[in-house]
Amino acid sequence: MRGFDHIELLLSYWLLNSQYSSKIKFNTIIKYIDTKSQALNKLNARNETKNDIYKANYNFTNLKVLIIDDVVTTGNTINNLAYFIKQQGAKQVDCACLMRTQFNT
């Protein structure tokens, strides 16, 4: 983890008393190869994100999964993660983000 995980904090607070609180799982995927932050990379460099950097510490077989990210720029990271989770046997993977970066190419 690069820093403070504000998504986990927000979701924990928001879902604390909801009907879904027992179904929410955090930290079910481990990123075992530390990659540089994409924030300062140019678009071409961002498109070179590797696929084989994750390990699952949870059984995703036949589950519906929602990935929530704070900022999506190219979509490579969230797409790679969704692909990885599908490979782990998830029935469905949906993605949501709080913000999307706009590139002027």
Short mmCIF file of the C-alpha atoms (twelve columns), coordinates in Angstrom:
data_MODEL
# 
_entry.id   MODEL 
# 
loop_
_atom_site.group_PDB 
_atom_site.id 
_atom_site.type_symbol 
_atom_site.label_atom_id 
_atom_site.label_alt_id 
_atom_site.label_comp_id 
_atom_site.label_asym_id 
_atom_site.label_seq_id 
_atom_site.Cartn_x 
_atom_site.Cartn_y 
_atom_site.Cartn_z 
_atom_site.pdbx_PDB_model_num 
ATOM 1   C CA . MET A 1   0.000   0.000   0.000   1 
ATOM 2   C CA . ARG A 2   1.375   3.384   -0.955  1 
ATOM 3   C CA . GLY A 3   -0.357  5.425   1.723   1 
ATOM 4   C CA . PHE A 4   -3.564  6.104   3.576   1 
ATOM 5   C CA . ASP A 5   -6.450  3.939   2.365   1 
ATOM 6   C CA . HIS A 6   -9.283  6.468   2.336   1 
ATOM 7   C CA . ILE A 7   -11.585 4.218   0.277   1 
ATOM 8   C CA . GLU A 8   -11.570 1.581   3.017   1 
ATOM 9   C CA . LEU A 9   -12.246 4.224   5.651   1 
ATOM 10  C CA . LEU A 10  -15.144 5.769   3.709   1 
ATOM 11  C CA . LEU A 11  -16.745 2.427   2.927   1 
ATOM 12  C CA . SER A 12  -16.328 1.170   6.483   1 
ATOM 13  C CA . TYR A 13  -18.114 4.235   7.815   1 
ATOM 14  C CA . TRP A 14  -20.815 4.233   5.141   1 
ATOM 15  C CA . LEU A 15  -21.552 0.517   5.340   1 
ATOM 16  C CA . LEU A 16  -21.131 0.095   9.082   1 
ATOM 17  C CA . ASN A 17  -24.847 -0.222  9.783   1 
ATOM 18  C CA . SER A 18  -26.050 -1.318  6.376   1 
ATOM 19  C CA . GLN A 19  -27.519 -4.641  5.349   1 
ATOM 20  C CA . TYR A 20  -24.275 -5.341  3.441   1 
ATOM 21  C CA . SER A 21  -21.818 -4.848  6.303   1 
ATOM 22  C CA . SER A 22  -21.224 -8.577  6.825   1 
ATOM 23  C CA . LYS A 23  -20.583 -9.118  3.108   1 
ATOM 24  C CA . ILE A 24  -17.894 -6.463  2.663   1 
ATOM 25  C CA . LYS A 25  -14.332 -7.787  2.575   1 
ATOM 26  C CA . PHE A 26  -11.222 -5.621  2.446   1 
ATOM 27  C CA . ASN A 27  -7.669  -6.583  1.512   1 
ATOM 28  C CA . THR A 28  -8.668  -9.729  -0.373  1 
ATOM 29  C CA . ILE A 29  -6.036  -9.126  -3.049  1 
ATOM 30  C CA . ILE A 30  -2.352  -8.647  -2.356  1 
ATOM 31  C CA . LYS A 31  -0.205  -6.680  -4.760  1 
ATOM 32  C CA . TYR A 32  3.037   -8.604  -4.313  1 
ATOM 33  C CA . ILE A 33  5.133   -6.619  -6.779  1 
ATOM 34  C CA . ASP A 34  5.430   -2.993  -5.767  1 
ATOM 35  C CA . THR A 35  4.913   -0.816  -8.809  1 
ATOM 36  C CA . LYS A 36  5.515   2.888   -9.064  1 
ATOM 37  C CA . SER A 37  2.607   5.249   -8.677  1 
ATOM 38  C CA . GLN A 38  0.994   5.975   -12.036 1 
ATOM 39  C CA . ALA A 39  0.209   9.552   -11.070 1 
ATOM 40  C CA . LEU A 40  3.280   11.099  -12.678 1 
ATOM 41  C CA . ASN A 41  3.577   8.747   -15.650 1 
ATOM 42  C CA . LYS A 42  2.679   9.785   -19.144 1 
ATOM 43  C CA . LEU A 43  -0.145  7.938   -20.912 1 
ATOM 44  C CA . ASN A 44  2.181   5.562   -22.822 1 
ATOM 45  C CA . ALA A 45  3.953   4.484   -19.639 1 
ATOM 46  C CA . ARG A 46  0.635   3.888   -17.880 1 
ATOM 47  C CA . ASN A 47  -0.445  1.503   -20.627 1 
ATOM 48  C CA . GLU A 48  2.489   -0.793  -19.754 1 
ATOM 49  C CA . THR A 49  1.017   -1.893  -16.396 1 
ATOM 50  C CA . LYS A 50  1.736   -5.577  -15.722 1 
ATOM 51  C CA . ASN A 51  -0.998  -8.176  -15.211 1 
ATOM 52  C CA . ASP A 52  0.852   -10.647 -12.999 1 
ATOM 53  C CA . ILE A 53  1.325   -8.577  -9.855  1 
ATOM 54  C CA . TYR A 54  -1.583  -9.845  -7.728  1 
ATOM 55  C CA . LYS A 55  -2.248  -12.746 -5.366  1 
ATOM 56  C CA . ALA A 56  -5.636  -13.615 -3.888  1 
ATOM 57  C CA . ASN A 57  -6.045  -14.363 -0.190  1 
ATOM 58  C CA . TYR A 58  -9.770  -14.978 -0.550  1 
ATOM 59  C CA . ASN A 59  -11.894 -17.494 -2.464  1 
ATOM 60  C CA . PHE A 60  -13.790 -15.600 -5.189  1 
ATOM 61  C CA . THR A 61  -15.451 -18.673 -6.724  1 
ATOM 62  C CA . ASN A 62  -18.999 -17.886 -7.913  1 
ATOM 63  C CA . LEU A 63  -19.065 -14.490 -6.177  1 
ATOM 64  C CA . LYS A 64  -20.244 -11.142 -7.485  1 
ATOM 65  C CA . VAL A 65  -17.419 -8.672  -6.818  1 
ATOM 66  C CA . LEU A 66  -17.388 -4.883  -6.792  1 
ATOM 67  C CA . ILE A 67  -14.010 -3.156  -7.106  1 
ATOM 68  C CA . ILE A 68  -14.006 0.429   -5.835  1 
ATOM 69  C CA . ASP A 69  -11.122 2.742   -6.669  1 
ATOM 70  C CA . ASP A 70  -10.566 6.404   -5.891  1 
ATOM 71  C CA . VAL A 71  -9.214  7.617   -9.249  1 
ATOM 72  C CA . VAL A 72  -9.179  5.887   -12.629 1 
ATOM 73  C CA . THR A 73  -6.979  7.337   -15.339 1 
ATOM 74  C CA . THR A 74  -6.385  4.832   -18.146 1 
ATOM 75  C CA . GLY A 75  -8.347  2.015   -16.544 1 
ATOM 76  C CA . ASN A 76  -5.428  -0.410  -16.885 1 
ATOM 77  C CA . THR A 77  -5.064  -1.149  -13.183 1 
ATOM 78  C CA . ILE A 78  -8.753  -1.699  -12.534 1 
ATOM 79  C CA . ASN A 79  -9.109  -3.764  -15.747 1 
ATOM 80  C CA . ASN A 80  -6.139  -5.945  -14.803 1 
ATOM 81  C CA . LEU A 81  -7.532  -6.438  -11.316 1 
ATOM 82  C CA . ALA A 82  -10.993 -7.328  -12.675 1 
ATOM 83  C CA . TYR A 83  -9.402  -9.823  -15.080 1 
ATOM 84  C CA . PHE A 84  -7.409  -11.363 -12.220 1 
ATOM 85  C CA . ILE A 85  -10.520 -11.731 -10.040 1 
ATOM 86  C CA . LYS A 86  -12.413 -13.378 -12.928 1 
ATOM 87  C CA . GLN A 87  -9.503  -15.808 -13.294 1 
ATOM 88  C CA . GLN A 88  -9.974  -16.640 -9.595  1 
ATOM 89  C CA . GLY A 89  -13.507 -17.843 -10.386 1 
ATOM 90  C CA . ALA A 90  -15.702 -14.816 -9.714  1 
ATOM 91  C CA . LYS A 91  -19.106 -15.000 -11.398 1 
ATOM 92  C CA . GLN A 92  -19.257 -11.234 -12.017 1 
ATOM 93  C CA . VAL A 93  -16.887 -8.297  -11.491 1 
ATOM 94  C CA . ASP A 94  -18.110 -4.705  -11.516 1 
ATOM 95  C CA . CYS A 95  -15.991 -1.609  -11.027 1 
ATOM 96  C CA . ALA A 96  -16.722 1.827   -9.622  1 
ATOM 97  C CA . CYS A 97  -14.568 4.889   -9.072  1 
ATOM 98  C CA . LEU A 98  -14.973 8.212   -7.346  1 
ATOM 99  C CA . MET A 99  -13.167 10.252  -10.004 1 
ATOM 100 C CA . ARG A 100 -11.967 9.771   -13.565 1 
ATOM 101 C CA . THR A 101 -8.940  11.648  -14.876 1 
ATOM 102 C CA . GLN A 102 -9.344  13.335  -18.238 1 
ATOM 103 C CA . PHE A 103 -6.348  13.223  -20.554 1 
ATOM 104 C CA . ASN A 104 -5.692  15.800  -23.221 1 
ATOM 105 C CA . THR A 105 -3.813  13.778  -25.821 1 
# 
